[in-house]
Amino acid sequence: MGEHDFAAFSENKRMKKSTVRKITEFDVYGDETEILITIKGDDFWPNMARIMAGTVLDVGLGKIEPQQVPQIIESKERAQAGERLEAKGLFLTDVFYA
């Protein structure tokens, strides 16, 4: 959470705009059959939420240690983050304009 350079969660290697984004909410809920991830932020680019969700899944599966996530963000390297999950089950629920 917070304002960071989330380049590690972008697949666009020629990003012309800033990759700094502010995430104000990141919650994970789940049980044996379903995981619900809620992400709120000031802006997203294509696949950012899917890569974040894949990273959370990798943490849950033990492929990535939770304390590695800040290091992944700091690395700004896409290869350090988890896999991009399929769009299946991904929903945009609200858009707010300031």
C-alpha positions as CSV (number, residue, x, y, z in Angstrom):
1,M,0.0,0.0,0.0
2,G,1.1,3.6,-0.4
3,E,2.6,5.5,-3.3
4,H,5.4,3.5,-5.0
5,D,6.8,2.8,-8.4
6,F,4.9,-0.3,-9.5
7,A,7.0,-1.0,-12.6
8,A,7.4,-4.6,-11.5
9,F,3.7,-5.1,-12.1
10,S,3.8,-3.7,-15.7
11,E,4.4,-5.7,-18.8
12,N,4.9,-2.6,-20.9
13,K,8.6,-2.3,-21.3
14,R,8.3,1.1,-23.1
15,M,6.1,2.8,-20.5
16,K,6.2,6.4,-21.4
17,K,4.1,7.6,-18.4
18,S,5.2,7.3,-14.8
19,T,4.8,3.9,-13.3
20,V,4.3,5.5,-9.8
21,R,0.8,4.7,-8.5
22,K,-0.9,5.1,-5.1
23,I,-2.6,2.0,-3.7
24,T,-5.0,3.0,-1.0
25,E,-6.5,-0.5,-0.2
26,F,-5.3,-4.0,-0.8
27,D,-7.3,-6.7,1.0
28,V,-7.2,-10.5,0.6
29,Y,-9.9,-12.7,1.8
30,G,-10.4,-16.4,1.2
31,D,-11.0,-20.0,2.1
32,E,-10.2,-23.4,0.5
33,T,-12.4,-22.7,-2.6
34,E,-12.2,-19.0,-3.3
35,I,-9.9,-16.0,-2.9
36,L,-11.2,-12.4,-3.0
37,I,-8.7,-9.6,-3.6
38,T,-9.8,-5.9,-3.4
39,I,-7.4,-3.3,-4.8
40,K,-8.2,0.4,-4.7
41,G,-5.8,2.9,-6.3
42,D,-5.5,6.2,-8.1
43,D,-4.7,4.6,-11.5
44,F,-4.0,1.2,-13.0
45,W,-2.5,0.1,-16.3
46,P,-3.4,-3.1,-18.3
47,N,-2.7,-6.3,-16.4
48,M,-1.5,-4.5,-13.2
49,A,-4.2,-6.0,-11.0
50,R,-3.7,-9.4,-12.6
51,I,0.0,-9.4,-11.9
52,M,-0.6,-8.2,-8.3
53,A,-3.1,-11.0,-7.9
54,G,-0.6,-13.5,-9.3
55,T,2.0,-12.3,-6.8
56,V,-0.5,-12.7,-3.9
57,L,-1.2,-16.3,-5.1
58,D,2.5,-17.1,-5.3
59,V,2.9,-15.8,-1.7
60,G,0.0,-18.0,-0.6
61,L,1.5,-21.0,-2.4
62,G,4.9,-20.4,-0.7
63,K,6.7,-19.5,-4.0
64,I,7.4,-16.0,-2.7
65,E,7.9,-15.0,0.9
66,P,5.7,-12.2,2.1
67,Q,8.7,-10.1,3.1
68,Q,9.9,-10.3,-0.5
69,V,7.0,-8.1,-1.8
70,P,8.6,-4.8,-0.9
71,Q,11.8,-6.0,-2.5
72,I,9.9,-6.9,-5.7
73,I,8.4,-3.4,-5.8
74,E,11.8,-1.8,-5.3
75,S,13.4,-3.9,-8.0
76,K,11.0,-2.4,-10.7
77,E,11.7,-5.7,-12.6
78,R,8.7,-7.5,-14.0
79,A,10.5,-10.9,-13.7
80,Q,10.5,-10.6,-9.9
81,A,6.7,-10.4,-9.6
82,G,4.3,-13.3,-9.9
83,E,2.5,-14.6,-13.0
84,R,-0.2,-12.6,-14.6
85,L,-3.5,-14.4,-13.8
86,E,-6.2,-15.0,-16.4
87,A,-8.9,-12.4,-16.5
88,K,-11.4,-15.1,-15.6
89,G,-13.0,-14.0,-12.3
90,L,-11.6,-10.5,-12.5
91,F,-14.2,-7.7,-12.0
92,L,-14.0,-4.0,-12.1
93,T,-16.6,-2.9,-9.6
94,D,-16.3,0.9,-9.3
95,V,-14.6,3.8,-10.9
96,F,-14.5,7.1,-9.1
97,Y,-13.5,10.4,-10.6
98,A,-12.1,13.2,-8.4
